Amino acid sequence: MAGISLKSVLAGDLQKIIFELFKELAVETTMEEVARYIPILGSAVAAGLSFGTTVLVLKRILNSMREAALKILDLVIESSKQDVD
């Protein structure tokens, strides 16, 4: 792990996360917009889809932040071990 920099680890993960989120958001947004055109029931469906999408995106962001933090801790531990040796 000594040859891997923090910047390269986070940049690769960030690109992957952003791509996946945009892909999911595109599908959810399309479904939400179609549901809006159904009278009365469509608004309720669109609201549910919007809430569900928001919860999903926030959970994914939090999970990716947790993974990034764990990778940072691993890099810091690895770096401190090298400094001691």
PyMOL Python script that loads the backbone (N, CA, C, O; Angstrom):
from pymol import cmd

cmd.read_pdbstr("""\
ATOM      1  N   MET A   1       0.804  -1.200   0.000  1.00  0.00           N
ATOM      2  CA  MET A   1       0.000   0.000   0.000  1.00  0.00           C
ATOM      3  C   MET A   1       0.845   1.261   0.000  1.00  0.00           C
ATOM      4  O   MET A   1       0.312   2.365  -0.115  1.00  0.00           O
ATOM      5  N   ALA A   2       2.142   1.112   0.126  1.00  0.00           N
ATOM      6  CA  ALA A   2       3.005   2.272   0.238  1.00  0.00           C
ATOM      7  C   ALA A   2       3.003   3.097  -1.037  1.00  0.00           C
ATOM      8  O   ALA A   2       3.171   4.315  -0.966  1.00  0.00           O
ATOM      9  N   GLY A   3       2.818   2.481  -2.208  1.00  0.00           N
ATOM     10  CA  GLY A   3       2.841   3.201  -3.468  1.00  0.00           C
ATOM     11  C   GLY A   3       1.527   3.867  -3.819  1.00  0.00           C
ATOM     12  O   GLY A   3       1.454   4.598  -4.807  1.00  0.00           O
ATOM     13  N   ILE A   4       0.498   3.633  -3.041  1.00  0.00           N
ATOM     14  CA  ILE A   4      -0.815   4.209  -3.320  1.00  0.00           C
ATOM     15  C   ILE A   4      -0.953   5.499  -2.533  1.00  0.00           C
ATOM     16  O   ILE A   4      -0.756   5.523  -1.318  1.00  0.00           O
ATOM     17  N   SER A   5      -1.296   6.576  -3.240  1.00  0.00           N
ATOM     18  CA  SER A   5      -1.473   7.842  -2.541  1.00  0.00           C
ATOM     19  C   SER A   5      -2.930   8.019  -2.148  1.00  0.00           C
ATOM     20  O   SER A   5      -3.832   7.430  -2.744  1.00  0.00           O
ATOM     21  N   LEU A   6      -3.133   8.829  -1.147  1.00  0.00           N
ATOM     22  CA  LEU A   6      -4.479   9.121  -0.666  1.00  0.00           C
ATOM     23  C   LEU A   6      -5.311   9.765  -1.760  1.00  0.00           C
ATOM     24  O   LEU A   6      -6.490   9.451  -1.924  1.00  0.00           O
ATOM     25  N   LYS A   7      -4.693  10.663  -2.502  1.00  0.00           N
ATOM     26  CA  LYS A   7      -5.410  11.378  -3.556  1.00  0.00           C
ATOM     27  C   LYS A   7      -5.904  10.418  -4.637  1.00  0.00           C
ATOM     28  O   LYS A   7      -7.030  10.562  -5.113  1.00  0.00           O
ATOM     29  N   SER A   8      -5.086   9.444  -5.034  1.00  0.00           N
ATOM     30  CA  SER A   8      -5.498   8.512  -6.081  1.00  0.00           C
ATOM     31  C   SER A   8      -6.600   7.577  -5.599  1.00  0.00           C
ATOM     32  O   SER A   8      -7.490   7.219  -6.371  1.00  0.00           O
ATOM     33  N   VAL A   9      -6.550   7.181  -4.340  1.00  0.00           N
ATOM     34  CA  VAL A   9      -7.588   6.311  -3.782  1.00  0.00           C
ATOM     35  C   VAL A   9      -8.923   7.032  -3.761  1.00  0.00           C
ATOM     36  O   VAL A   9      -9.935   6.486  -4.199  1.00  0.00           O
ATOM     37  N   LEU A  10      -8.927   8.249  -3.257  1.00  0.00           N
ATOM     38  CA  LEU A  10     -10.169   8.998  -3.145  1.00  0.00           C
ATOM     39  C   LEU A  10     -10.702   9.435  -4.502  1.00  0.00           C
ATOM     40  O   LEU A  10     -11.917   9.452  -4.700  1.00  0.00           O
ATOM     41  N   ALA A  11      -9.831   9.790  -5.440  1.00  0.00           N
ATOM     42  CA  ALA A  11     -10.275  10.230  -6.755  1.00  0.00           C
ATOM     43  C   ALA A  11     -10.959   9.094  -7.506  1.00  0.00           C
ATOM     44  O   ALA A  11     -11.999   9.311  -8.128  1.00  0.00           O
ATOM     45  N   GLY A  12     -10.403   7.896  -7.463  1.00  0.00           N
ATOM     46  CA  GLY A  12     -11.003   6.746  -8.137  1.00  0.00           C
ATOM     47  C   GLY A  12     -12.346   6.385  -7.538  1.00  0.00           C
ATOM     48  O   GLY A  12     -13.296   6.094  -8.265  1.00  0.00           O
ATOM     49  N   ASP A  13     -12.431   6.401  -6.222  1.00  0.00           N
ATOM     50  CA  ASP A  13     -13.687   6.087  -5.555  1.00  0.00           C
ATOM     51  C   ASP A  13     -14.740   7.146  -5.837  1.00  0.00           C
ATOM     52  O   ASP A  13     -15.907   6.821  -6.053  1.00  0.00           O
ATOM     53  N   LEU A  14     -14.338   8.396  -5.836  1.00  0.00           N
ATOM     54  CA  LEU A  14     -15.278   9.484  -6.057  1.00  0.00           C
ATOM     55  C   LEU A  14     -15.888   9.418  -7.454  1.00  0.00           C
ATOM     56  O   LEU A  14     -17.091   9.627  -7.614  1.00  0.00           O
ATOM     57  N   GLN A  15     -15.075   9.129  -8.458  1.00  0.00           N
ATOM     58  CA  GLN A  15     -15.591   9.016  -9.823  1.00  0.00           C
ATOM     59  C   GLN A  15     -16.592   7.878  -9.924  1.00  0.00           C
ATOM     60  O   GLN A  15     -17.640   8.032 -10.551  1.00  0.00           O
ATOM     61  N   LYS A  16     -16.290   6.752  -9.323  1.00  0.00           N
ATOM     62  CA  LYS A  16     -17.186   5.597  -9.365  1.00  0.00           C
ATOM     63  C   LYS A  16     -18.501   5.908  -8.654  1.00  0.00           C
ATOM     64  O   LYS A  16     -19.574   5.565  -9.151  1.00  0.00           O
ATOM     65  N   ILE A  17     -18.421   6.543  -7.519  1.00  0.00           N
ATOM     66  CA  ILE A  17     -19.611   6.871  -6.734  1.00  0.00           C
ATOM     67  C   ILE A  17     -20.499   7.851  -7.489  1.00  0.00           C
ATOM     68  O   ILE A  17     -21.715   7.670  -7.555  1.00  0.00           O
ATOM     69  N   ILE A  18     -19.897   8.876  -8.052  1.00  0.00           N
ATOM     70  CA  ILE A  18     -20.674   9.887  -8.779  1.00  0.00           C
ATOM     71  C   ILE A  18     -21.361   9.270  -9.984  1.00  0.00           C
ATOM     72  O   ILE A  18     -22.526   9.569 -10.244  1.00  0.00           O
ATOM     73  N   PHE A  19     -20.675   8.425 -10.720  1.00  0.00           N
ATOM     74  CA  PHE A  19     -21.268   7.781 -11.885  1.00  0.00           C
ATOM     75  C   PHE A  19     -22.465   6.925 -11.494  1.00  0.00           C
ATOM     76  O   PHE A  19     -23.510   6.986 -12.140  1.00  0.00           O
ATOM     77  N   GLU A  20     -22.317   6.127 -10.436  1.00  0.00           N
ATOM     78  CA  GLU A  20     -23.408   5.263  -9.988  1.00  0.00           C
ATOM     79  C   GLU A  20     -24.605   6.076  -9.506  1.00  0.00           C
ATOM     80  O   GLU A  20     -25.750   5.729  -9.795  1.00  0.00           O
ATOM     81  N   LEU A  21     -24.345   7.150  -8.776  1.00  0.00           N
ATOM     82  CA  LEU A  21     -25.442   7.983  -8.278  1.00  0.00           C
ATOM     83  C   LEU A  21     -26.204   8.642  -9.420  1.00  0.00           C
ATOM     84  O   LEU A  21     -27.435   8.670  -9.411  1.00  0.00           O
ATOM     85  N   PHE A  22     -25.479   9.173 -10.406  1.00  0.00           N
ATOM     86  CA  PHE A  22     -26.151   9.818 -11.534  1.00  0.00           C
ATOM     87  C   PHE A  22     -26.968   8.817 -12.337  1.00  0.00           C
ATOM     88  O   PHE A  22     -28.040   9.148 -12.843  1.00  0.00           O
ATOM     89  N   LYS A  23     -26.465   7.597 -12.453  1.00  0.00           N
ATOM     90  CA  LYS A  23     -27.197   6.568 -13.182  1.00  0.00           C
ATOM     91  C   LYS A  23     -28.518   6.261 -12.470  1.00  0.00           C
ATOM     92  O   LYS A  23     -29.563   6.177 -13.114  1.00  0.00           O
ATOM     93  N   GLU A  24     -28.475   6.096 -11.181  1.00  0.00           N
ATOM     94  CA  GLU A  24     -29.687   5.811 -10.422  1.00  0.00           C
ATOM     95  C   GLU A  24     -30.633   7.003 -10.407  1.00  0.00           C
ATOM     96  O   GLU A  24     -31.848   6.839 -10.518  1.00  0.00           O
ATOM     97  N   LEU A  25     -30.083   8.192 -10.270  1.00  0.00           N
ATOM     98  CA  LEU A  25     -30.929   9.381 -10.248  1.00  0.00           C
ATOM     99  C   LEU A  25     -31.660   9.582 -11.568  1.00  0.00           C
ATOM    100  O   LEU A  25     -32.806  10.029 -11.576  1.00  0.00           O
ATOM    101  N   ALA A  26     -31.023   9.263 -12.666  1.00  0.00           N
ATOM    102  CA  ALA A  26     -31.667   9.415 -13.973  1.00  0.00           C
ATOM    103  C   ALA A  26     -32.892   8.519 -14.076  1.00  0.00           C
ATOM    104  O   ALA A  26     -33.942   8.955 -14.548  1.00  0.00           O
ATOM    105  N   VAL A  27     -32.767   7.289 -13.644  1.00  0.00           N
ATOM    106  CA  VAL A  27     -33.893   6.347 -13.694  1.00  0.00           C
ATOM    107  C   VAL A  27     -35.003   6.807 -12.753  1.00  0.00           C
ATOM    108  O   VAL A  27     -36.169   6.846 -13.146  1.00  0.00           O
ATOM    109  N   GLU A  28     -34.654   7.154 -11.525  1.00  0.00           N
ATOM    110  CA  GLU A  28     -35.659   7.570 -10.543  1.00  0.00           C
ATOM    111  C   GLU A  28     -36.360   8.858 -10.971  1.00  0.00           C
ATOM    112  O   GLU A  28     -37.574   8.979 -10.810  1.00  0.00           O
ATOM    113  N   THR A  29     -35.623   9.807 -11.504  1.00  0.00           N
ATOM    114  CA  THR A  29     -36.216  11.067 -11.932  1.00  0.00           C
ATOM    115  C   THR A  29     -37.182  10.846 -13.086  1.00  0.00           C
ATOM    116  O   THR A  29     -38.249  11.460 -13.129  1.00  0.00           O
ATOM    117  N   THR A  30     -36.820   9.983 -14.012  1.00  0.00           N
ATOM    118  CA  THR A  30     -37.713   9.672 -15.130  1.00  0.00           C
ATOM    119  C   THR A  30     -39.003   9.048 -14.629  1.00  0.00           C
ATOM    120  O   THR A  30     -40.087   9.427 -15.071  1.00  0.00           O
ATOM    121  N   MET A  31     -38.900   8.102 -13.717  1.00  0.00           N
ATOM    122  CA  MET A  31     -40.099   7.464 -13.166  1.00  0.00           C
ATOM    123  C   MET A  31     -40.963   8.478 -12.426  1.00  0.00           C
ATOM    124  O   MET A  31     -42.191   8.444 -12.517  1.00  0.00           O
ATOM    125  N   GLU A  32     -40.317   9.371 -11.697  1.00  0.00           N
ATOM    126  CA  GLU A  32     -41.052  10.382 -10.939  1.00  0.00           C
ATOM    127  C   GLU A  32     -41.804  11.329 -11.879  1.00  0.00           C
ATOM    128  O   GLU A  32     -42.962  11.664 -11.630  1.00  0.00           O
ATOM    129  N   GLU A  33     -41.152  11.754 -12.944  1.00  0.00           N
ATOM    130  CA  GLU A  33     -41.795  12.665 -13.891  1.00  0.00           C
ATOM    131  C   GLU A  33     -42.974  12.003 -14.602  1.00  0.00           C
ATOM    132  O   GLU A  33     -43.997  12.647 -14.834  1.00  0.00           O
ATOM    133  N   VAL A  34     -42.838  10.740 -14.943  1.00  0.00           N
ATOM    134  CA  VAL A  34     -43.948  10.020 -15.584  1.00  0.00           C
ATOM    135  C   VAL A  34     -45.113   9.895 -14.601  1.00  0.00           C
ATOM    136  O   VAL A  34     -46.268  10.061 -14.991  1.00  0.00           O
ATOM    137  N   ALA A  35     -44.823   9.608 -13.346  1.00  0.00           N
ATOM    138  CA  ALA A  35     -45.874   9.431 -12.344  1.00  0.00           C
ATOM    139  C   ALA A  35     -46.646  10.720 -12.088  1.00  0.00           C
ATOM    140  O   ALA A  35     -47.817  10.666 -11.712  1.00  0.00           O
ATOM    141  N   ARG A  36     -46.030  11.857 -12.279  1.00  0.00           N
ATOM    142  CA  ARG A  36     -46.699  13.140 -12.027  1.00  0.00           C
ATOM    143  C   ARG A  36     -47.884  13.368 -12.959  1.00  0.00           C
ATOM    144  O   ARG A  36     -48.803  14.111 -12.614  1.00  0.00           O
ATOM    145  N   TYR A  37     -47.876  12.754 -14.108  1.00  0.00           N
ATOM    146  CA  TYR A  37     -48.939  12.978 -15.082  1.00  0.00           C
ATOM    147  C   TYR A  37     -50.183  12.140 -14.810  1.00  0.00           C
ATOM    148  O   TYR A  37     -51.186  12.288 -15.508  1.00  0.00           O
ATOM    149  N   ILE A  38     -50.138  11.276 -13.822  1.00  0.00           N
ATOM    150  CA  ILE A  38     -51.315  10.510 -13.436  1.00  0.00           C
ATOM    151  C   ILE A  38     -52.060  11.338 -12.393  1.00  0.00           C
ATOM    152  O   ILE A  38     -51.498  11.648 -11.342  1.00  0.00           O
ATOM    153  N   PRO A  39     -53.314  11.700 -12.662  1.00  0.00           N
ATOM    154  CA  PRO A  39     -54.049  12.582 -11.735  1.00  0.00           C
ATOM    155  C   PRO A  39     -54.149  11.998 -10.323  1.00  0.00           C
ATOM    156  O   PRO A  39     -54.339  10.793 -10.159  1.00  0.00           O
ATOM    157  N   ILE A  40     -54.026  12.817  -9.353  1.00  0.00           N
ATOM    158  CA  ILE A  40     -54.134  12.576  -7.912  1.00  0.00           C
ATOM    159  C   ILE A  40     -53.166  11.500  -7.418  1.00  0.00           C
ATOM    160  O   ILE A  40     -52.296  11.785  -6.596  1.00  0.00           O
ATOM    161  N   LEU A  41     -53.305  10.304  -7.896  1.00  0.00           N
ATOM    162  CA  LEU A  41     -52.437   9.213  -7.470  1.00  0.00           C
ATOM    163  C   LEU A  41     -50.983   9.466  -7.871  1.00  0.00           C
ATOM    164  O   LEU A  41     -50.057   9.083  -7.156  1.00  0.00           O
ATOM    165  N   GLY A  42     -50.797  10.107  -9.007  1.00  0.00           N
ATOM    166  CA  GLY A  42     -49.443  10.365  -9.504  1.00  0.00           C
ATOM    167  C   GLY A  42     -48.616  11.213  -8.561  1.00  0.00           C
ATOM    168  O   GLY A  42     -47.419  10.977  -8.396  1.00  0.00           O
ATOM    169  N   SER A  43     -49.246  12.202  -7.939  1.00  0.00           N
ATOM    170  CA  SER A  43     -48.520  13.061  -6.993  1.00  0.00           C
ATOM    171  C   SER A  43     -48.022  12.268  -5.794  1.00  0.00           C
ATOM    172  O   SER A  43     -46.903  12.468  -5.323  1.00  0.00           O
ATOM    173  N   ALA A  44     -48.873  11.360  -5.305  1.00  0.00           N
ATOM    174  CA  ALA A  44     -48.477  10.539  -4.163  1.00  0.00           C
ATOM    175  C   ALA A  44     -47.339   9.597  -4.548  1.00  0.00           C
ATOM    176  O   ALA A  44     -46.393   9.408  -3.783  1.00  0.00           O
ATOM    177  N   VAL A  45     -47.435   9.014  -5.726  1.00  0.00           N
ATOM    178  CA  VAL A  45     -46.388   8.108  -6.207  1.00  0.00           C
ATOM    179  C   VAL A  45     -45.083   8.881  -6.404  1.00  0.00           C
ATOM    180  O   VAL A  45     -44.012   8.413  -6.020  1.00  0.00           O
ATOM    181  N   ALA A  46     -45.185  10.069  -7.009  1.00  0.00           N
ATOM    182  CA  ALA A  46     -43.988  10.883  -7.237  1.00  0.00           C
ATOM    183  C   ALA A  46     -43.334  11.285  -5.917  1.00  0.00           C
ATOM    184  O   ALA A  46     -42.109  11.286  -5.802  1.00  0.00           O
ATOM    185  N   ALA A  47     -44.150  11.623  -4.924  1.00  0.00           N
ATOM    186  CA  ALA A  47     -43.603  11.996  -3.611  1.00  0.00           C
ATOM    187  C   ALA A  47     -42.883  10.805  -2.980  1.00  0.00           C
ATOM    188  O   ALA A  47     -41.800  10.957  -2.416  1.00  0.00           O
ATOM    189  N   GLY A  48     -43.483   9.628  -3.078  1.00  0.00           N
ATOM    190  CA  GLY A  48     -42.846   8.428  -2.531  1.00  0.00           C
ATOM    191  C   GLY A  48     -41.544   8.105  -3.233  1.00  0.00           C
ATOM    192  O   GLY A  48     -40.556   7.748  -2.590  1.00  0.00           O
ATOM    193  N   LEU A  49     -41.540   8.230  -4.555  1.00  0.00           N
ATOM    194  CA  LEU A  49     -40.314   7.981  -5.318  1.00  0.00           C
ATOM    195  C   LEU A  49     -39.229   8.991  -4.966  1.00  0.00           C
ATOM    196  O   LEU A  49     -38.055   8.643  -4.842  1.00  0.00           O
ATOM    197  N   SER A  50     -39.638  10.237  -4.810  1.00  0.00           N
ATOM    198  CA  SER A  50     -38.673  11.281  -4.456  1.00  0.00           C
ATOM    199  C   SER A  50     -38.060  11.012  -3.083  1.00  0.00           C
ATOM    200  O   SER A  50     -36.847  11.125  -2.905  1.00  0.00           O
ATOM    201  N   PHE A  51     -38.896  10.660  -2.121  1.00  0.00           N
ATOM    202  CA  PHE A  51     -38.399  10.343  -0.778  1.00  0.00           C
ATOM    203  C   PHE A  51     -37.471   9.137  -0.815  1.00  0.00           C
ATOM    204  O   PHE A  51     -36.391   9.154  -0.224  1.00  0.00           O
ATOM    205  N   GLY A  52     -37.900   8.093  -1.512  1.00  0.00           N
ATOM    206  CA  GLY A  52     -37.084   6.888  -1.607  1.00  0.00           C
ATOM    207  C   GLY A  52     -35.737   7.143  -2.255  1.00  0.00           C
ATOM    208  O   GLY A  52     -34.712   6.620  -1.817  1.00  0.00           O
ATOM    209  N   THR A  53     -35.751   7.954  -3.304  1.00  0.00           N
ATOM    210  CA  THR A  53     -34.504   8.291  -3.993  1.00  0.00           C
ATOM    211  C   THR A  53     -33.568   9.069  -3.069  1.00  0.00           C
ATOM    212  O   THR A  53     -32.366   8.809  -3.021  1.00  0.00           O
ATOM    213  N   THR A  54     -34.134  10.022  -2.342  1.00  0.00           N
ATOM    214  CA  THR A  54     -33.324  10.818  -1.422  1.00  0.00           C
ATOM    215  C   THR A  54     -32.683   9.939  -0.347  1.00  0.00           C
ATOM    216  O   THR A  54     -31.497  10.081  -0.051  1.00  0.00           O
ATOM    217  N   VAL A  55     -33.461   9.042   0.227  1.00  0.00           N
ATOM    218  CA  VAL A  55     -32.937   8.145   1.265  1.00  0.00           C
ATOM    219  C   VAL A  55     -31.837   7.254   0.680  1.00  0.00           C
ATOM    220  O   VAL A  55     -30.782   7.083   1.292  1.00  0.00           O
ATOM    221  N   LEU A  56     -32.083   6.691  -0.497  1.00  0.00           N
ATOM    222  CA  LEU A  56     -31.098   5.819  -1.137  1.00  0.00           C
ATOM    223  C   LEU A  56     -29.795   6.552  -1.417  1.00  0.00           C
ATOM    224  O   LEU A  56     -28.713   6.043  -1.123  1.00  0.00           O
ATOM    225  N   VAL A  57     -29.898   7.740  -1.982  1.00  0.00           N
ATOM    226  CA  VAL A  57     -28.698   8.512  -2.315  1.00  0.00           C
ATOM    227  C   VAL A  57     -27.923   8.881  -1.053  1.00  0.00           C
ATOM    228  O   VAL A  57     -26.698   8.762  -1.021  1.00  0.00           O
ATOM    229  N   LEU A  58     -28.623   9.324  -0.024  1.00  0.00           N
ATOM    230  CA  LEU A  58     -27.937   9.699   1.212  1.00  0.00           C
ATOM    231  C   LEU A  58     -27.262   8.502   1.877  1.00  0.00           C
ATOM    232  O   LEU A  58     -26.161   8.631   2.412  1.00  0.00           O
ATOM    233  N   LYS A  59     -27.913   7.336   1.848  1.00  0.00           N
ATOM    234  CA  LYS A  59     -27.283   6.138   2.418  1.00  0.00           C
ATOM    235  C   LYS A  59     -26.032   5.762   1.640  1.00  0.00           C
ATOM    236  O   LYS A  59     -25.014   5.401   2.230  1.00  0.00           O
ATOM    237  N   ARG A  60     -26.109   5.848   0.308  1.00  0.00           N
ATOM    238  CA  ARG A  60     -24.925   5.521  -0.499  1.00  0.00           C
ATOM    239  C   ARG A  60     -23.795   6.505  -0.244  1.00  0.00           C
ATOM    240  O   ARG A  60     -22.634   6.108  -0.153  1.00  0.00           O
ATOM    241  N   ILE A  61     -24.125   7.779  -0.129  1.00  0.00           N
ATOM    242  CA  ILE A  61     -23.092   8.782   0.140  1.00  0.00           C
ATOM    243  C   ILE A  61     -22.441   8.512   1.495  1.00  0.00           C
ATOM    244  O   ILE A  61     -21.216   8.550   1.618  1.00  0.00           O
ATOM    245  N   LEU A  62     -23.258   8.240   2.507  1.00  0.00           N
ATOM    246  CA  LEU A  62     -22.704   7.955   3.834  1.00  0.00           C
ATOM    247  C   LEU A  62     -21.834   6.704   3.825  1.00  0.00           C
ATOM    248  O   LEU A  62     -20.774   6.683   4.451  1.00  0.00           O
ATOM    249  N   ASN A  63     -22.269   5.668   3.127  1.00  0.00           N
ATOM    250  CA  ASN A  63     -21.463   4.445   3.036  1.00  0.00           C
ATOM    251  C   ASN A  63     -20.143   4.706   2.321  1.00  0.00           C
ATOM    252  O   ASN A  63     -19.099   4.198   2.731  1.00  0.00           O
ATOM    253  N   SER A  64     -20.189   5.501   1.250  1.00  0.00           N
ATOM    254  CA  SER A  64     -18.950   5.785   0.530  1.00  0.00           C
ATOM    255  C   SER A  64     -18.008   6.639   1.368  1.00  0.00           C
ATOM    256  O   SER A  64     -16.791   6.475   1.295  1.00  0.00           O
ATOM    257  N   MET A  65     -18.566   7.553   2.167  1.00  0.00           N
ATOM    258  CA  MET A  65     -17.732   8.356   3.058  1.00  0.00           C
ATOM    259  C   MET A  65     -17.096   7.479   4.131  1.00  0.00           C
ATOM    260  O   MET A  65     -15.937   7.675   4.495  1.00  0.00           O
ATOM    261  N   ARG A  66     -17.857   6.513   4.633  1.00  0.00           N
ATOM    262  CA  ARG A  66     -17.320   5.585   5.635  1.00  0.00           C
ATOM    263  C   ARG A  66     -16.178   4.774   5.048  1.00  0.00           C
ATOM    264  O   ARG A  66     -15.137   4.605   5.683  1.00  0.00           O
ATOM    265  N   GLU A  67     -16.375   4.270   3.828  1.00  0.00           N
ATOM    266  CA  GLU A  67     -15.322   3.491   3.169  1.00  0.00           C
ATOM    267  C   GLU A  67     -14.080   4.338   2.916  1.00  0.00           C
ATOM    268  O   GLU A  67     -12.955   3.874   3.099  1.00  0.00           O
ATOM    269  N   ALA A  68     -14.293   5.588   2.493  1.00  0.00           N
ATOM    270  CA  ALA A  68     -13.152   6.480   2.264  1.00  0.00           C
ATOM    271  C   ALA A  68     -12.410   6.751   3.566  1.00  0.00           C
ATOM    272  O   ALA A  68     -11.180   6.787   3.586  1.00  0.00           O
ATOM    273  N   ALA A  69     -13.155   6.943   4.652  1.00  0.00           N
ATOM    274  CA  ALA A  69     -12.516   7.186   5.949  1.00  0.00           C
ATOM    275  C   ALA A  69     -11.708   5.975   6.404  1.00  0.00           C
ATOM    276  O   ALA A  69     -10.619   6.119   6.961  1.00  0.00           O
ATOM    277  N   LEU A  70     -12.245   4.785   6.163  1.00  0.00           N
ATOM    278  CA  LEU A  70     -11.498   3.571   6.525  1.00  0.00           C
ATOM    279  C   LEU A  70     -10.233   3.426   5.690  1.00  0.00           C
ATOM    280  O   LEU A  70      -9.200   2.998   6.205  1.00  0.00           O
ATOM    281  N   LYS A  71     -10.298   3.776   4.408  1.00  0.00           N
ATOM    282  CA  LYS A  71      -9.106   3.723   3.563  1.00  0.00           C
ATOM    283  C   LYS A  71      -8.069   4.730   4.028  1.00  0.00           C
ATOM    284  O   LYS A  71      -6.870   4.451   4.022  1.00  0.00           O
ATOM    285  N   ILE A  72      -8.542   5.907   4.433  1.00  0.00           N
ATOM    286  CA  ILE A  72      -7.616   6.926   4.948  1.00  0.00           C
ATOM    287  C   ILE A  72      -6.933   6.420   6.214  1.00  0.00           C
ATOM    288  O   ILE A  72      -5.724   6.580   6.381  1.00  0.00           O
ATOM    289  N   LEU A  73      -7.717   5.807   7.107  1.00  0.00           N
ATOM    290  CA  LEU A  73      -7.128   5.249   8.327  1.00  0.00           C
ATOM    291  C   LEU A  73      -6.092   4.173   8.008  1.00  0.00           C
ATOM    292  O   LEU A  73      -5.032   4.124   8.632  1.00  0.00           O
ATOM    293  N   ASP A  74      -6.399   3.309   7.034  1.00  0.00           N
ATOM    294  CA  ASP A  74      -5.437   2.277   6.632  1.00  0.00           C
ATOM    295  C   ASP A  74      -4.151   2.902   6.102  1.00  0.00           C
ATOM    296  O   ASP A  74      -3.057   2.439   6.427  1.00  0.00           O
ATOM    297  N   LEU A  75      -4.276   3.955   5.285  1.00  0.00           N
ATOM    298  CA  LEU A  75      -3.090   4.620   4.746  1.00  0.00           C
ATOM    299  C   LEU A  75      -2.280   5.297   5.850  1.00  0.00           C
ATOM    300  O   LEU A  75      -1.050   5.267   5.831  1.00  0.00           O
ATOM    301  N   VAL A  76      -2.972   5.903   6.806  1.00  0.00           N
ATOM    302  CA  VAL A  76      -2.280   6.565   7.916  1.00  0.00           C
ATOM    303  C   VAL A  76      -1.559   5.532   8.777  1.00  0.00           C
ATOM    304  O   VAL A  76      -0.414   5.749   9.173  1.00  0.00           O
ATOM    305  N   ILE A  77      -2.213   4.423   9.065  1.00  0.00           N
ATOM    306  CA  ILE A  77      -1.585   3.365   9.861  1.00  0.00           C
ATOM    307  C   ILE A  77      -0.373   2.809   9.134  1.00  0.00           C
ATOM    308  O   ILE A  77       0.680   2.609   9.739  1.00  0.00           O
ATOM    309  N   GLU A  78      -0.517   2.559   7.836  1.00  0.00           N
ATOM    310  CA  GLU A  78       0.583   2.030   7.027  1.00  0.00           C
ATOM    311  C   GLU A  78       1.756   3.021   7.002  1.00  0.00           C
ATOM    312  O   GLU A  78       2.918   2.627   7.103  1.00  0.00           O
ATOM    313  N   SER A  79       1.433   4.290   6.868  1.00  0.00           N
ATOM    314  CA  SER A  79       2.471   5.338   6.846  1.00  0.00           C
ATOM    315  C   SER A  79       3.169   5.450   8.194  1.00  0.00           C
ATOM    316  O   SER A  79       4.387   5.617   8.246  1.00  0.00           O
ATOM    317  N   SER A  80       2.414   5.361   9.282  1.00  0.00           N
ATOM    318  CA  SER A  80       3.020   5.466  10.611  1.00  0.00           C
ATOM    319  C   SER A  80       3.897   4.250  10.922  1.00  0.00           C
ATOM    320  O   SER A  80       4.897   4.368  11.630  1.00  0.00           O
ATOM    321  N   LYS A  81       3.526   3.098  10.398  1.00  0.00           N
ATOM    322  CA  LYS A  81       4.350   1.900  10.580  1.00  0.00           C
ATOM    323  C   LYS A  81       5.690   2.063   9.865  1.00  0.00           C
ATOM    324  O   LYS A  81       6.732   1.646  10.371  1.00  0.00           O
ATOM    325  N   GLN A  82       5.648   2.673   8.689  1.00  0.00           N
ATOM    326  CA  GLN A  82       6.885   2.887   7.938  1.00  0.00           C
ATOM    327  C   GLN A  82       7.770   3.912   8.631  1.00  0.00           C
ATOM    328  O   GLN A  82       8.996   3.794   8.608  1.00  0.00           O
ATOM    329  N   ASP A  83       7.143   4.935   9.259  1.00  0.00           N
ATOM    330  CA  ASP A  83       7.921   5.933   9.969  1.00  0.00           C
ATOM    331  C   ASP A  83       8.615   5.347  11.191  1.00  0.00           C
ATOM    332  O   ASP A  83       9.714   5.776  11.540  1.00  0.00           O
ATOM    333  N   VAL A  84       7.995   4.381  11.839  1.00  0.00           N
ATOM    334  CA  VAL A  84       8.558   3.750  13.020  1.00  0.00           C
ATOM    335  C   VAL A  84       9.738   2.861  12.631  1.00  0.00           C
ATOM    336  O   VAL A  84      10.744   2.809  13.340  1.00  0.00           O
ATOM    337  N   ASP A  85       9.609   2.157  11.496  1.00  0.00           N
ATOM    338  CA  ASP A  85      10.671   1.264  11.057  1.00  0.00           C
ATOM    339  C   ASP A  85      11.820   2.075  10.568  1.00  0.00           C
ATOM    340  O   ASP A  85      12.834   1.518  10.146  1.00  0.00           O
TER     341      ASP A  85
END
""", "prot")
cmd.dss("prot")
cmd.show_as("cartoon", "prot")
cmd.util.cbc("prot")
cmd.orient("prot")
